[in-house]
Amino acid sequence: MMPDKRIHRGPAPEDDILFGIAALENLRHAVEDYSLLLTKGYAEKSALKLVGDRFELTQRQRIAVMRCSCSDSRLELRKEKQIKLSAIKRNSLAIDGYNILITIEAALSAALLFRGRDGCLRDLASLHGTYRKVTETIPALEMIIELVSKAKPDEVTILLDKPVSNSGKLKKLIEDLTKQTGTYWNVRLFSNPDKELILGSSIVASSDSAVLDGCSGWINLPNEIISAKIPSAKIIDLSTV
């Protein structure tokens, strides 16, 4: 396997075609159909294959459709549990570290972001067991720190995946950046951060579907940051037909 030498988390070469204007109607119909099948109780894997085959979607298009879809019941549940950023004042916040950071890195790198039914912005990046710092890492972290700090939470904890290579280095980088700004956030490594986010009592910042479904309350942090700080972000709305 060739080493990962990327210095940006930008778009794939074929994204302009796969997610261009000519493809959008099909993709939105695919999200609608896949969400309908999930609502009716179909298994995710078989439903995605059925929809993907019907609309002749590539693997990358199927990933986008999957990440933007959800059943009606889960959509309503997520809406009920979503709170505003201002609500974290004097509360504790738990940030899904890689989930939030990579989305902001992608936005800064001009990668495509996709708005799903639940209003969350999601990218198509994948860690594959290793995190590689890119040019946008520090600017992305600085944006996260600035916006969250302005909301004045009592405590902030960033959770990182311990099994992912370079998590220790990222932990130190975040700790150093927060110390420089006087925020002193907690950065912790967990074998299963999703479980900690779901079972914890803190408000959660994540766009991971399983976390949103299981946590007690969440904020749409990437959307807040990108709206305030990255107006040039390339966002494709797949939530409507």
N, C-alpha and C positions, 0 to 999 in steps of 0.2 A: 504494500500500500504506500502511495506517495505521501510524504509529510504535508501537513496543512500549512501552507505558506501565505494564507490570506492576511492582508493588513486591514481589510474592511469587511463588514458583514452585509455586502450589497446584494443586488438582484442577480439571479441566474441569467445567463445570456438569452435564454429562450422566453423569459417572462413577458417581454413586450408582445409576443405573439400569443402565448398561452392565456394571458389575462388582458389582452387588448379589447378594444370596443366590440369587435366582431364576436368575441367569445363570451362577453358578459351576460347576455340574455340566457344562454345555455347554462352557465354557471349558477345564475340566480334561480333558474328553474330546478337545477340539481339540488341546491340547498333546500328549496321548498319541498321537493319530493322526498329527499332523504329525511328531512325533519318530520314529514308526514308519516313515513314508515317507522321512525323511532317512536312517534306518538302512538302508533298502532301496536307497538310492542315487538317489532322486528329486531333481530340481533344486529348490532352495529356493523359487524364485518360483512354479513351477507347482504344487508341493506345497502351498504356503500358499494359493494360489487354490482348489485342490481342497477343502482342509479348510475354508477360510473360507466358500466357497459352500455346502458341505454343512451347516454349522452356522449359516448366515445371519448371519455376524459382520460388524459394522461395521469400518471402517478402523482405528479406535482399538483395538477388540478384537483385530484381526488383528496389530497391532503388539505387543500384550501377549503373544499366543500365540507369535509369532515370537521375542521376546526371552526367553521362558521355556523354549524347546524346544532340543533338540540330539539328535544321533544317539547310539546306545548307545556307539559307539567313542569319540566325542568326550567323552562323559560320563565314561567310564573314564579317559581320558587326563587330563582336568582333575582328577579325584579323585587320581590318582597324583602330580600336580605341585603340588597344594595343600599349603601348609605353615601352621603356626600363627604367629600374630603374634609370639610369643616367639622364633621362629627368626630374626628379623631382628636380634637383638642381635649387635653387632660385625660386621654385614654391611651392604652397601649396599642401599638401597631406591629404586626408581624408581616414582613415583606418576603414574598417568594422570590429569592434573590436572582437566580438565573432567568426565571420567567420574565421578570420586569426588566432586568438589565439588558437582556438580549433584544427585547422588543424596542427599547429606546436606541440601542446601538444600530439596529436595523433601520429605524426611522432616520437616524443621522446619516446612514450610509446610502440613502435613497433606495433601499430595498422596498418591495411592496408590502403593505400592511392591509389586512382584510378585516372589515367590520362585520361581525356576526350578528345573529338574531338577538343576542343578549347585550349588544352594544359594545362588547369588548373588541379591542384591536389585537390581532394575532399575526405573527410572522410565520414564515415557512422554514426558519432555521432549525437545526437539530444539533445537539451536542456530540452525539456518538461517543460518549464516555470521556471526552476531553474538552476543557474550555481553553480557548486561545484568546488572549488579550488582543484587541484590535485598536486602530487609531482612535475610534470613537468611544472606547471604554471609559476613560477618565472624564471626558465631557458628559457622557451619559450619567455616570455616577454623580457628578457635580449637579446636574439637573435634578436628579432624584433627591439628593440631600437638600438642595435649596427649597424645592417645592414642599417636601414633607416637613421640613423644619418650620416653614412659614405657618403651617397648620397647627403647630405647637402641641404635638403629642407628649404625654408624660414619659413614654419609653418607646424606643424603636429597636426591634430585633430583625436582623436580616438572616434568613435561613438559606444555607447553601448545601448542595448535595455532596456529602463526604466522599462517595465513590468516584466522583468526577475528578479527573486529573487537573491539577493546578487550582483546586478549590482553596488550598492553604495559602497560595500566593494571592489569590483574589481577596481572601479574608483579610490579610495584612494590608493590602492596598486600600480596602474600604475603611479599615480601622484608622489608617494613617490620614486619609482624606477627612474623615469625620472629626478626628482630633484637631486637624488644622482649622476647622470651622467651629470648634468648640461644642460639637454636638455629642460626641462620644457614644455612638450607637453600639449595640451589642451585635456581633457577627458570630454565628454559631454553625457548626457543621453537623449535619444529621445524615444517617444512613437513609432515612425516608422522610424528607422534609414535608411532603404532602400530608403524611399522617400527623405530624406535629401541628401543621397549620389547621387541619380539620379539628383536632381534639383540643387545641389551645383555646384560651378565653379571649385572646386579643382580636381586634379587628384585623382583617387580612387584606393585603394588597396582592392580587394575583389575577390572571386570566385563565388559569388552568381549570378546565371544566369540572374535574373531580373535586378540586378544592372548593370551587364556588358552590357546588352542590352540597358539600359536607360541612362547610364552615358556618359559623353563626351570624357573620356579617362581613361584608367586603366593600372595598372601594375600587373604582375603576381608575387606578393610578396612571397607567400608560396613556389613557385618553386625556387625563388632566394635564400631564406633562407635555404631550405632543400638541394639544390645543394651545397651551400657553407658550411653549418654547420652540416648537418645530413646525411652523405654519407651512413649510415646503414639503412636509411628509407626503409620500405617495400612498393614498388610502383608497382602497377599492371596497365599496359597500356591496356586500353580497346578501344583505339581510332582507332585501325586497325584490320583487319581480317587476 
